[in-house]
Amino acid sequence: MTLRCRAHSAHPVWLGLVTLCLAALALQPFATQAQDWPDEPNYPNISEQEAREYAQNEYGPLNDRKQAAVKWAMEFQPSVLTLKEQIDELMWFAENAESLRGTDVESVAETIKTHTWESETLAQAFREITGINVTHNIIGEGDLVEKLQTQLASGRSVYDIYVNDADLIGTHIRLESAVNLTEYMNGPGSAFTNPTLDLDDWMNPEFGQNFDGDQIQLPDQQFANLYWFRYDWFTDPDLKEQFRNEYGYELGVPQNWAAYEDIAEFFTESVSPSDVGADTDGVYGHMDYGRRGPSLGWRFTDAWLSIAGAGDTGLPNGQPVDEWGIRVEDRTPVGSTVDRGGATNGPAAYYATRKYVNWLNDYAPPYAPSMSWSEAGPVPSRGSVAQRVFQYITFLSADPFTSPESAVTDDEGNPKWRVAPTPHGRYWDEGMKVGY
């Protein structure tokens, strides 16, 4: 599993933005009204009026920024924090941004739903609370990487903050192109570091660390890749009996690629749209993509080789051969091919590539080979795909997978699908990466 992380320039206001972004990303926005909170778990146990009185007593009189802190604390509900704790945290931003008010900050992220919410909601919250003007630009991932490369090559600042892949950690370490956040937070940036910031609360911060354990990137959003399947089809008694008669074991979530292939074959060759009530031209046991381009490259480097069993055990990266099949010694890449100690052309890599090609041709829709990553992501929502070994979860919160009108939800928008850990390949051993 890899995280998409931020790389930071040395702008003095970056940490406030990142801290507020990450705090808010853990919350599901809830539009508050005049009434008290719903009587449900994880909602505040005090009323809105009591929250306002608390803020007035502790921090009053409330200027515009402190009023904004109270407003947004009530907006970001429910939360693992109490409402008073949230108010205290956001008040810290309102009180400690005086010297930075009016500063302009340009950040950039790729076009996915999480970052659009950051741009439209979180940037506004930060601006109202701190007086710092944040423009969170949303552009295509290819454009983002090009902008970052231009900035690294020229030394000219294009953006102050980048949401970029944790895969770039090696680049940032070699070029010293991002702020060492550990040194900054404990040194010149200590005045701008939220005292409640606890990196141990963050998921997998090690993916953004250098060899010494210093934080170079901070996780912004997790871009996990999981096994996706049609739960309603997998639990259908007639399909279960048919599968058991054909393959001799129960239809269920596969733990390895052999079982995945059986299920792919079954749905593609033995199940028709009428069997599952699907208004589609066919039923397919697999989905993938094959258009030549950058997204096809990361289709393999995003842990596909390690899921097959290339590389060595170890987290966050296999040692000495990592999940890309590259051998690293004394913190230096020394080879990727077998004759140089790597694994990119070893048995597991050949096996992974062969399975990718065969499954794409034999069990996926006929248009899949011409698709890119972004085009293939929503395809299972059309209602013709039984499972997908490699589903990027960023697509699963979008309307095609959640709307009551979707082919993969019921009339109330409840999903007919589920996700599970990614099944692994023949060469995989316990302790290797499985998933992305």
VEXFIKE-701170 format. One line per 10 residues: number of its first residue (from 1); for each residue x negated, y, z of N, C-alpha, C. Coordinates in steps of 0.001 Angstrom, whole numbers. Each point is the difference from the previous one (the first is absolute). Layout:
N
NUM> X/Y/Z/X/Y/Z/X/Y/Z | ... $
END
This chain:
436
1> -841/-1188/0/841/1188/0/-875/1236/0 | 267/889/-888/-748/1244/-117/897/1151/372 | -600/1065/488/756/1191/328/-372/1116/-944 | 960/790/-342/-291/1236/-707/-314/1035/1064 | -1138/664/-140/-446/872/1065/-368/1371/-526 | -146/927/895/-381/1355/-343/-1518/147/5 | -509/710/-984/-1373/470/42/69/1499/190 | -824/543/872/155/1391/400/-1201/857/-389 | 295/1200/-446/-1054/996/-121/-191/649/1357 | -952/915/80/-343/569/1302/864/1194/372 $
11> 1236/21/-405/896/1100/336/393/-95/1462 | -6/1083/758/235/-78/1436/1411/-348/396 | 946/-13/-912/1374/-259/420/478/-1399/-362 | -850/-818/-609/464/-1285/-495/545/-876/1103 | -633/4/1184/380/-967/1020/1401/238/513 | 380/1268/128/1357/266/447/1017/-574/-941 | -213/180/-1295/917/-548/-989/52/-1506/79 | -1171/-638/52/-42/-1454/32/685/-536/1245 | -280/608/1154/586/-479/1236/1510/89/-43 | 516/1141/-430/1449/154/-86/584/-944/-1031 $
21> -668/-171/-1137/496/-918/-1033/108/-1413/551 | -1048/-470/658/17/-1372/476/988/-196/1120 | 162/1006/871/1009/-107/1043/1382/-98/-611 | 257/816/-1002/1326/15/-616/238/-1217/-876 | -1047/-544/-625/186/-1171/-842/481/-1200/795 | -267/-10/1309/471/-1098/834/1468/150/363 | 608/1105/-393/1372/281/369/896/-66/-1222 | 1227/-400/215/999/68/-1058/771/1288/182 | -40/931/-958/693/1265/176/1485/-226/260 | 525/789/932/1418/-102/330/565/1401/72 $
31> 938/308/-894/554/1349/-55/904/228/1196 | -383/896/891/746/216/1227/1163/942/-240 | 1052/-192/775/1160/861/-16/204/548/1408 | 1137/614/220/245/614/1302/248/-1031/1088 | 480/-1207/-374/329/-992/1007/-1258/-621/578 | 203/-766/1126/-1130/-677/610/-425/-1180/-863 | -1089/-669/434/-568/-1082/-788/896/-1234/17 | -109/-840/-1029/752/-1266/8/-433/-867/1178 | 918/-804/487/-298/-891/1114/-655/-1267/-542 | -1229/151/-450/-731/-1094/-603/-1427/-16/542 $
41> -679/-1144/-72/-1387/-82/489/-917/972/-730 | -981/511/716/-1065/849/-533/438/1426/-312 | 1246/338/261/387/1395/-102/-214/654/1367 | -183/1325/42/-291/681/1268/1077/-251/1052 | -430/-48/1258/946/-197/1088/383/1324/651 | -313/1095/-690/447/1322/434/708/658/-1174 | 865/932/296/757/660/-1060/-851/1062/-681 | 486/500/-1115/-694/1072/-696/-80/1249/875 | 1083/285/710/-1/1179/867/-1029/-145/1099 | -110/-1185/595/-1003/-236/1036/-1410/127/-571 $
51> -184/-435/-1246/-1312/124/-636/-374/1466/-183 | 952/806/-428/-259/1437/-174/-316/660/1343 | 742/-373/1035/-259/568/1330/-1374/-403/508 | -402/-1241/-272/-1339/-441/399/-1068/843/-682 | 148/190/-1312/-987/793/-734/-41/1439/518 | 1157/566/281/49/1378/497/-695/111/1351 | 235/-960/870/-604/45/1338/-1504/-216/-47 | -454/-871/-888/-1418/-344/-49/-804/958/-865 | 598/536/-1064/-761/762/-982/600/1360/-332 | 1111/349/637/671/1246/-348/-771/1229/420 $
61> 374/1172/-545/1021/152/-1046/-483/-603/-1322 | 946/-507/-785/-331/-743/-1208/-24/926/-1211 | -1197/135/-598/-85/751/-1251/464/-892/-1153 | -105/507/-1223/508/-751/-1153/-687/-1353/-150 | -1316/-40/233/-731/-1250/-189/362/-1023/1075 | 187/462/1234/391/-932/1061/1436/-482/-192 | 868/864/-502/1348/-446/-319/-34/-1051/-1108 | -907/198/-951/-145/-987/-1072/-483/-1332/558 | -893/41/984/-496/-1235/603/1140/-783/637 | 892/704/687/1142/-671/617/933/-554/-1084 $
71> 247/786/-1031/882/-446/-1075/-518/-1264/-667 | -1297/-26/-305/-537/-1156/-710/-163/-1201/917 | -222/228/1294/-34/-1130/930/1349/-702/15 | 1065/766/-68/1331/-597/-27/314/-604/-1361 | -630/516/-1042/216/-539/-1345/-662/-1366/-167 | -1198/-166/578/-754/-1234/-182/446/-1046/1022 | 1221/-483/-163/553/-997/898/534/-1184/-816 | -60/-1215/533/-523/-396/1307/-1516/-87/0 | -580/-153/1174/-1451/-15/128/-408/-877/1164 | -1250/-474/-42/-544/-740/1145/-326/951/1143 $
81> -133/1294/-309/-222/1006/1025/1336/460/568 | -14/431/1244/1192/655/522/112/1364/-671 | 1173/578/43/191/1305/-618/-863/1050/679 | -156/-94/1314/-864/955/705/-1449/-156/-456 | -448/-1237/-186/-1370/-224/-469/-200/579/-1395 | 1005/-151/-858/-107/577/-1342/-54/1522/52 | 839/582/830/-13/1452/133/-1368/466/486 | -551/-693/989/-1328/372/515/-1046/-80/-1104 | 52/-1056/-805/-1011/-170/-1046/117/1084/-1061 | 1225/289/-459/169/1009/-1036/-254/1406/531 $
91> 246/211/1276/-334/1294/604/-1510/231/-22 | -765/-1079/105/-1466/162/-67/-392/596/-1348 | 630/-447/-1061/-292/556/-1317/410/1464/-79 | 1178/308/517/484/1384/-49/-921/939/770 | -563/-465/1101/-819/867/862/-1463/70/-431 | -473/-1002/-705/-1427/-58/-316/-330/353/-1445 | 965/483/-746/-238/358/-1397/-58/1505/-209 | -81/773/1097/45/1462/-112/-1067/531/-950 | -1233/-473/154/-1095/547/-804/53/-446/-1456 | 855/-973/-299/61/-558/-1352/1257/425/-741 $
101> 857/762/651/1262/382/-631/-269/771/-1283 | 756/-342/-1051/-180/645/-1292/-993/-704/-900 | -703/-1009/523/-944/-763/-817/758/-847/-1022 | -562/-123/-1196/584/-828/-1053/-774/-1301/-124 | 708/-1102/-37/-605/-1320/-137/652/-719/-1176 | -833/-568/-885/480/-766/-1142/-341/-1472/214 | 1032/-833/32/-203/-1446/95/651/-671/-1197 | -349/-1272/-237/510/-688/-1179/185/-1481/321 | 1055/-577/-570/277/-1426/154/666/-499/-1272 | 25/-1314/-150/597/-580/-1195/1522/-59/118 $
111> 651/-273/-1108/1450/61/-91/642/-1271/543 | 241/-27/1310/830/-1030/598/902/673/1032 | 1019/-719/435/1043/592/821/-538/560/1313 | -941/-689/621/-577/462/1265/-585/1393/-143 | -784/201/-1052/-686/1282/-162/955/1101/-438 | 1047/-364/-709/1010/1001/-337/657/521/1266 | 273/-888/947/554/424/1292/-996/900/745 | -1258/-365/-48/-1016/860/621/32/1404/-599 | 109/48/-1338/-41/1282/-693/1229/845/301 | 1174/-637/6/1242/750/127/391/274/1448 $
121> -395/-856/923/450/125/1391/-1148/297/959 | -1045/-830/-55/-1063/117/997/-800/1284/-164 | -279/374/-1241/-740/1247/-230/797/1200/509 | 1308/-33/-191/850/1084/501/-31/58/1519 | 80/-1162/641/-57/-42/1463/-1314/579/510 | -1096/-408/-631/-1307/486/433/-125/1507/-183 | 515/486/-1105/-56/1433/-280/810/797/1023 | 1194/-472/326/839/722/937/-576/-20/1409 | -647/-1089/380/-529/-130/1362/-1311/741/161 | -857/-17/-1012/-1357/553/136/-216/1317/-708 $
131> 804/304/-1015/-265/1181/-819/-1060/-241/-1046 | -455/-1238/-144/-984/-372/-1028/755/-456/-1240 | -349/554/-1134/724/-271/-1246/-603/-1221/-691 | 748/-1079/-3/-465/-1244/-603/780/-260/-1281 | -730/-186/-1095/595/-446/-1253/-457/-1427/-244 | 936/-929/146/-316/-1425/-159/404/-412/-1408 | -967/-22/-912/248/-273/-1411/208/-1493/-242 | 956/-341/-850/276/-1390/-355/-292/-180/-1489 | -1002/-837/-322/-395/-235/-1381/-226/-1491/-199 | -156/-424/-1246/-268/-1398/-292/-1333/-448/578 $
141> -103/-1293/315/-1228/-485/634/-1220/196/-899 | 168/-233/-1312/-1124/206/-900/-483/1433/21 | 933/938/18/-364/1422/74/-692/317/1320 | 480/-619/1078/-601/247/1311/-1451/-460/23 | -253/-1202/-494/-1372/-513/-16/-889/867/-880 | 537/473/-1127/-777/870/-884/-361/1303/701 | 954/587/739/-271/1231/740/-1064/-237/1061 | 101/-1122/687/-983/-317/1032/-1385/-184/-601 | -78/-718/-1111/-1294/-204/-651/-596/1323/-463 | 843/885/-509/-475/1323/-432/-568/769/1178 $
151> 698/-71/1133/-475/716/1183/-1306/-585/509 | -120/-1330/-14/-1226/-629/479/-1187/315/-916 | 269/44/-1306/-1088/227/-954/-431/1458/-55 | 941/920/130/-300/1420/-188/-278/744/1301 | 501/-546/1111/-121/723/1260/1007/1124/124 | 860/141/-989/1014/1050/29/1270/-532/631 | 536/727/971/1173/-464/718/1246/119/-873 | 656/-1116/-200/1275/-23/-705/1134/-79/1013 | -123/-922/949/948/-132/1098/-772/-116/1310 | 640/424/1083/-622/-113/1321/154/-1395/577 $
161> 1121/-644/-282/313/-1316/551/447/-906/-1136 | -556/-1206/-42/404/-1008/-984/572/-1208/732 | 1138/-494/-467/466/-1331/387/-544/-942/-1066 | -1088/-695/324/-631/-889/-980/-224/-1372/608 | -234/-965/-863/-123/-1376/450/-1154/-181/977 | 238/-872/984/-1085/-376/898/-1108/-717/-754 | 311/-504/-1215/-1039/-625/-822/-1135/971/-312 | 264/1286/97/-1014/1012/-305/-922/292/1183 | 151/-739/1077/-821/272/1188/-1485/-104/-328 | -381/-977/-841/-1414/-142/-356/-514/1213/-756 $
171> 832/535/-910/-376/1201/-746/-227/1169/939 | 912/191/938/-127/1128/924/-1213/-153/910 | -308/-1239/380/-1180/-219/842/-1271/323/-778 | -76/-496/-1248/-1226/211/-780/-202/1471/-359 | 1086/686/-356/-112/1388/-451/134/1001/1140 | 325/-507/1205/266/884/1139/1016/1072/-412 | 1064/-463/-663/955/907/-620/1202/312/872 | 95/-607/1153/1125/251/893/-531/306/1394 | 789/753/738/-390/360/1360/-91/-1256/862 | -1055/-108/789/-79/-1043/1022/942/432/1125 $
181> 1175/-611/35/1045/465/909/-372/-228/1460 | -706/-1081/279/-409/-260/1383/-894/1123/511 | -993/379/-794/-896/1092/407/747/1328/70 | 915/218/-958/730/1258/-36/920/141/1213 | 735/-1056/325/947/73/1112/-696/155/1343 | -1203/-539/82/-752/118/1253/-933/1203/23 | -57/725/-1131/-899/1145/-93/729/1260/-387 | -308/564/-1174/562/1303/-367/1513/9/-157 | 603/-1164/-212/1450/-37/-169/760/-349/1255 | -677/-53/1142/681/-433/1220/1152/931/378 $
191> -144/1287/-288/1061/945/345/1249/-215/-823 | -148/-650/-1153/1139/-238/-879/464/-1456/50 | -504/-762/945/337/-1417/104/1066/-201/1068 | 1110/-530/-402/1098/-262/918/-472/-906/1132 | 114/415/1253/-493/-831/1108/763/-1307/156 | 1197/-113/-574/744/-1263/96/-326/-950/-1152 | -885/414/-891/-378/-863/-1117/-737/-1229/516 | 493/-1180/-342/-603/-1259/437/-150/-899/-1227 | -1223/-104/-510/-224/-787/-1217/307/-1478/205 | -21/-467/1258/322/-1402/249/1463/-301/-295 $
201> 825/1042/-51/1411/-192/-332/223/-151/-1500 | -1003/300/-793/155/-10/-1450/-290/-1392/-541 | 676/-350/-1067/-169/-1318/-580/-1241/-53/-883 | -898/-909/330/-1194/-275/-797/-856/1221/-311 | -368/798/1013/-903/1127/-284/-1363/-449/-496 | -356/-1288/231/-1324/-482/-414/-194/44/-1503 | 1092/10/-766/-139/69/-1448/-557/1345/-456 | 81/1002/847/-519/1315/-352/-1237/390/784 | -739/-982/517/-1186/278/807/-1277/-300/-768 | -1093/686/399/-1301/-306/-576/-639/-1155/766 $
211> -1232/-324/-344/-654/-1149/626/-226/190/1489 | -17/1245/456/-224/282/1415/1298/80/790 | 1126/-223/-676/1280/61/681/580/1393/99 | -614/985/-660/560/1351/-15/1148/63/-1011 | 1002/798/341/1172/115/-870/-283/984/-1128 | 73/-480/-1236/-187/846/-1180/1343/298/-657 | 906/-954/43/1358/174/-512/991/-400/1097 | 1181/622/-30/1058/-337/951/1176/-615/-748 | 541/-1101/503/1151/-612/-679/1189/956/-53 | 566/129/-1172/1193/817/-191/1218/-894/-191 $
221> -83/-946/-934/1085/-942/-186/-564/-1349/-407 | 691/-1039/436/-442/-1351/-304/643/-462/-1304 | -835/-472/-885/464/-401/-1319/-100/-1518/-91 | 764/-675/843/-118/-1449/91/587/-684/-1224 | -464/-1192/-235/468/-825/-1103/427/-1339/579 | 1271/-368/-168/531/-1193/635/731/-894/-1006 | 335/-1176/455/835/-915/-774/1457/451/111 | 674/124/-1147/1397/435/-66/840/-1130/-571 | 1197/-220/567/824/-1073/-537/1479/290/232 | 833/-655/-812/1447/129/119/506/-950/1088 $
231> 231/543/1159/421/-795/1144/1330/-701/-274 | 902/696/-704/1298/-608/-265/-129/-1215/-915 | -915/28/-947/-209/-1157/-869/-704/-1134/752 | -974/367/815/-778/-1018/724/849/-726/1051 | 1085/615/425/854/-626/1018/1293/-557/-593 | 150/52/-1305/1185/-536/-660/-26/-1535/87 | 1027/-615/586/-33/-1465/197/-167/-786/-1291 | 663/418/-1068/-113/-736/-1257/-1399/82/-577 | -607/1201/49/-1367/151/-505/-990/-761/862 | 222/2/1301/-904/-731/904/49/-1501/-297 $
241> 1213/-513/-212/120/-1431/-316/-642/-330/-1349 | 221/867/-971/-582/-225/-1324/-1522/20/63 | -555/954/754/-1463/83/123/-541/-1237/712 | 662/-407/1069/-462/-1175/752/13/-1248/-877 | 1015/-139/-839/72/-1163/-886/-1102/13/-1055 | -393/1209/-447/-1005/87/-1064/-1428/-57/527 | -234/558/1207/-1389/136/464/-298/-783/1275 | 1022/-511/653/-237/-870/1140/-251/705/1314 | 161/1292/64/-116/717/1280/948/1189/-17 | 132/648/1161/986/1055/157/-427/1300/-678 $
251> 953/678/-603/-249/1327/-552/-156/990/1147 | -1094/737/8/-264/969/1058/-1155/896/-379 | -391/840/924/-1109/916/-243/-1286/-804/-196 | -671/141/-1144/-1221/-782/-241/-1176/521/827 | -811/-924/465/-1203/378/734/-1246/-43/-878 | 113/-619/-1158/-1157/-79/-890/462/132/-1443 | -958/127/-900/312/243/-1406/624/-1213/-677 | -284/-1186/480/590/-1191/-605/1517/20/181 | 449/308/1205/1441/89/253/611/1175/-757 | -730/1123/-66/502/1152/-748/237/-376/-1462 $
261> -920/-750/-556/137/-387/-1407/1186/-931/-200 | 230/-920/941/1181/-864/-90/1281/838/-20 | 76/978/888/1200/837/90/157/833/-1270 | -1106/519/-511/47/782/-1240/524/-857/-1154 | -495/-1207/-84/442/-909/-1060/1482/-337/156 | 421/-258/1226/1382/-383/270/979/1080/-444 | -213/1230/442/946/1054/-333/-38/361/-1488 | -1172/-79/-604/-110/354/-1411/627/-1057/-905 | -214/-1257/329/389/-1072/-915/1290/-721/400 | 397/94/1269/1136/-811/451/1192/808/478 $
271> -137/1318/98/1076/838/530/424/996/-1072 | 1290/116/-215/540/941/-976/659/1166/720 | 231/1114/-696/683/1138/637/1341/-378/609 | 749/-882/-645/1300/-389/545/-137/-767/1312 | -1132/-683/199/-216/-748/1240/-118/924/1209 | -459/1206/-234/-218/941/1109/892/1231/-110 | 929/-15/-956/910/1125/-153/-669/1269/-449 | -1058/-129/-800/-768/1161/-451/461/446/-1379 | 172/1283/-160/357/571/-1299/-1282/390/-724 | -768/-1002/-393/-1294/217/-635/-157/-973/-1168 $
281> -1017/248/-810/-268/-866/-1152/-691/-1301/401 | -580/-30/1196/-693/-1192/443/-360/101/1463 | -517/-1084/549/-523/-32/1363/-1478/-354/-91 | -817/709/762/-1450/-176/-68/-563/-270/1392 | -956/-886/60/-582/-379/1279/-1222/779/394 | -322/1044/-769/-1237/740/259/112/1368/-655 | -729/969/534/-94/1322/-620/-1404/533/196 | -538/631/-1039/-1332/594/61/-96/1035/-1107 | -1180/456/-297/-201/958/-1089/-1336/-274/-670 | -155/487/-1265/-1213/-344/-737/-535/1065/-913 $
291> 577/1214/38/-504/1050/-893/-1412/399/398 | -865/141/-992/-1377/401/261/-25/1418/551 | -747/196/1079/-92/1309/624/-515/-124/1421 | -170/1124/688/-529/-26/1369/808/-892/929 | 1339/3/-141/817/-787/922/-216/-1497/-185 | -417/-428/-1180/-305/-1412/-195/-1304/-362/699 | -910/950/73/-1241/-239/729/234/-212/1479 | 811/901/600/212/-161/1441/963/-1146/297 | 656/-525/-1038/797/-1220/194/-886/-1123/531 | -1283/15/-352/-920/-1041/457/-803/425/1215 $
301> -464/1245/15/-807/441/1140/831/218/1249 | 1299/222/-149/867/140/1169/280/-1363/623 | -1063/-708/265/7/-1230/802/460/-1257/-740 | 339/81/-1310/419/-1205/-700/-1092/-1066/7 | -1248/439/-208/-1092/-973/2/-160/-635/1372 | 126/810/1055/-172/-569/1344/1191/-864/396 | 1202/318/-515/1151/-853/272/-222/-1381/-611 | -678/-27/-1139/-325/-1279/-631/-1077/-745/775 | -856/757/708/-1061/-623/771/-1395/419/-394 | -109/1070/-807/-1331/541/-311/-500/794/1199 $
311> -1284/72/163/-577/750/1108/-83/-831/1263 | -397/662/1081/-204/-664/1288/1032/480/1014 | 12/-631/1141/901/417/1061/-497/1290/631 | 916/703/649/-361/1239/694/965/1122/-314 | 239/856/983/852/1173/-154/-729/1228/517 | 151/1193/-610/889/253/-1131/-497/-543/-1329 | -1290/-400/-78/-536/-559/-1244/-749/-1284/307 | 59/-951/-956/-764/-1218/171/-1492/277/62 | -716/-798/743/-1455/190/153/-708/-1326/-183 | -1056/-38/-820/-599/1118/-737/674/302/-1349 $
321> 916/-890/-471/676/245/-1269/1403/527/299 | 295/1203/-492/1274/627/349/1127/-485/-897 | 1209/575/187/1173/-493/-728/-32/331/-1478 | -909/867/-422/-176/262/-1428/-999/-970/-626 | -600/-850/818/-995/-933/-496/-1405/575/-46 | -211/1143/651/-1306/674/-22/-774/-337/1273 | -1229/-386/-169/-855/-334/1137/-659/1263/538 | 70/170/1315/-576/1171/657/-1006/-473/1048 | -1193/532/-83/-1050/-309/970/-609/1286/503 | -145/104/1296/-573/1210/608/715/1253/-510 $
331> 1341/-94/-69/848/1123/-376/-156/419/-1463 | -577/-865/-819/-239/334/-1401/542/-1096/-908 | 831/337/-1001/445/-1015/-961/-1191/-538/-787 | -109/-1319/-82/-1157/-584/-674/382/-871/-1187 | 1278/-322/-167/377/-820/-1144/1450/-431/46 | 589/-160/-1189/1391/-442/-69/142/-1353/-693 | -958/-391/-795/80/-1283/-697/-593/-1106/873 | 339/-1225/-327/-450/-1133/802/-1519/-87/52 | -670/275/-1140/-1458/-122/-10/-674/1082/836 | 761/1013/420/-551/1026/882/644/-54/1386 $
341> 668/-1108/296/579/-186/1324/1419/471/154 | 609/480/-1089/1374/467/64/1002/-1078/-365 | 1241/432/-308/1044/-988/-256/956/405/-1107 | -298/1059/-751/969/461/-1003/156/-949/-1180 | -955/-884/-220/136/-1000/-1057/-104/-1416/564 | 339/-136/1275/-35/-1303/642/1289/-775/-203 | 93/-1198/557/1190/-843/-196/1302/672/436 | -7/662/1132/1228/629/487/444/1142/-911 | -960/747/-549/334/1108/-894/588/-520/-1311 | -599/-1067/-540/555/-603/-1215/1413/-533/267 $
351> 156/-650/1125/1296/-554/392/1038/1114/140 | -362/1100/645/922/1120/177/417/599/-1336 | -961/159/-900/299/585/-1311/875/-930/-825 | -285/-1296/55/785/-957/-762/1453/-28/480 | 197/-2/1319/1362/4/532/726/1283/-382 | -691/1123/67/625/1260/-393/512/-63/-1436 | -839/-463/-918/371/-48/-1423/1115/-1016/-232 | -147/-1188/565/993/-1048/-241/1373/386/538 | 43/515/1210/1288/367/594/648/1144/-769 | -807/957/-433/539/1128/-757/639/-480/-1296 $
361> -640/-936/-676/501/-486/-1281/1145/-999/145 | -30/-809/1063/948/-1112/105/1266/313/788 | -102/890/1014/1114/138/931/524/1427/161 | -666/993/-560/427/1394/133/869/403/-1191 | 772/1076/116/779/478/-1147/-908/294/-1195 | 509/-124/-1210/-850/164/-1190/-593/1393/-156 | 607/995/641/-523/1364/-101/-1071/298/1042 | -221/-891/964/-949/254/1083/-1434/248/-486 | -516/-758/-977/-1393/232/-416/-256/1398/-548 | 1021/692/-469/-199/1341/-551/173/1100/1039 $
371> 239/-369/1248/295/990/1039/-1233/363/806 | 44/1198/582/-1011/444/964/540/-210/1414 | -826/305/979/379/-152/1410/1274/754/334 | 72/1262/-369/1155/818/367/1264/-453/-707 | -135/-537/-1205/1168/-485/-733/497/-1334/546 | -918/-840/436/375/-1333/465/572/18/1415 | -387/972/813/404/11/1397/1488/-117/244 | 848/757/-713/1440/-67/264/719/-1164/-681 | -665/-765/-859/678/-1011/-818/770/-1027/831 | -532/-506/1131/789/-977/765/1367/522/445 $
381> 173/1308/65/1287/557/418/1077/-175/-1059 | -355/-416/-1219/982/-181/-1066/839/-1256/192 | -455/-901/877/809/-1164/332/-305/-1256/-776 | -1115/-43/-723/-331/-1191/-788/-1219/-743/530 | -680/548/1012/-1257/-571/495/224/-663/1363 | -464/-1239/138/200/-752/1237/-1049/309/1056 | -1218/282/-416/-1088/225/944/-1106/770/-689 | -838/612/824/-1183/671/-533/-1133/-166/998 | -1084/-570/-447/-1104/-322/895/-726/1248/470 | 168/1111/-718/-857/1170/197/865/1253/-146 $
391> 864/276/1004/921/1126/-82/-499/1162/853 | -266/1122/-638/-392/1195/739/1218/559/726 | -89/131/1308/1180/346/786/427/1452/-167 | -844/838/-608/406/1387/-182/1265/109/-847 | 244/-993/-859/1199/35/-835/1258/-388/770 | -150/-690/1113/1149/-622/641/900/971/748 | -463/1212/256/853/991/661/775/840/-1003 | -242/-204/-1280/648/799/-1034/1419/-503/-261 | 800/855/-623/1412/-313/-242/227/-1316/-742 | -813/-358/-1011/275/-1257/-703/40/-1226/908 $
401> -706/62/1150/-20/-1138/920/950/175/1186 | 575/1184/188/761/270/1217/1405/531/-243 | 286/465/-1183/1300/586/-285/1098/-1076/-24 | 1208/329/478/1111/-962/-102/307/-404/-1444 | -413/829/-963/214/-318/-1408/-1078/-921/-567 | -1036/-302/782/-1106/-819/-484/439/-1444/-208 | -655/-672/-920/258/-1415/-245/-569/-887/1092 | -819/560/908/-624/-817/1045/439/432/1392 | 1153/664/107/593/327/1300/1469/-383/-18 | 590/-67/1200/1439/-231/52/728/1332/-114 $
411> 1301/-20/183/805/1204/-206/-312/1110/993 | -651/-339/1112/-357/995/1006/-1461/426/-91 | -706/-500/-983/-1400/353/-177/-957/-868/783 | 484/-1068/627/-890/-917/722/-759/-872/-990 | -1289/-145/177/-793/-730/-1000/323/-1486/-34 | 53/-533/-1207/92/-1441/-195/-1391/-623/-91 | -1031/848/148/-1377/-446/-123/-705/103/1352 | -1152/-648/96/-840/74/1191/-1463/42/-452 | -890/311/924/-1435/-79/-253/-633/-939/1021 | -1163/-514/-350/-721/-937/860/-1488/111/-312 $
421> -854/-592/837/-1436/22/-304/-290/-609/-1362 | -1022/516/-649/-375/-459/-1334/-536/-1428/47 | 507/-894/-835/-588/-1343/-63/-1418/56/-563 | -838/-903/445/-1413/53/-390/-356/-1123/-960 | -1178/170/-625/-459/-927/-1012/-784/-1178/554 | -451/-839/-910/-636/-1278/338/-1297/174/784 | -753/1047/-281/-1324/156/601/28/843/1274 | 1166/437/401/121/890/1164/-244/-763/1297 | -713/642/937/-243/-542/1328/508/953/1056 | 321/-531/1160/429/833/1109/-1048/1059/310 $
431> 440/1243/110/-925/1106/265/-277/850/-1212 | 423/-478/-1187/-102/833/-1208/1214/909/-80 | -118/1063/-778/1144/865/-227/1093/-763/-724 | 1244/284/358/1116/-548/-754/1038/1122/-112 | 60/619/-1152/858/1158/-185/-833/1254/-175 | 697/1109/-6/-647/1275/-312/540/1062/923 $
END
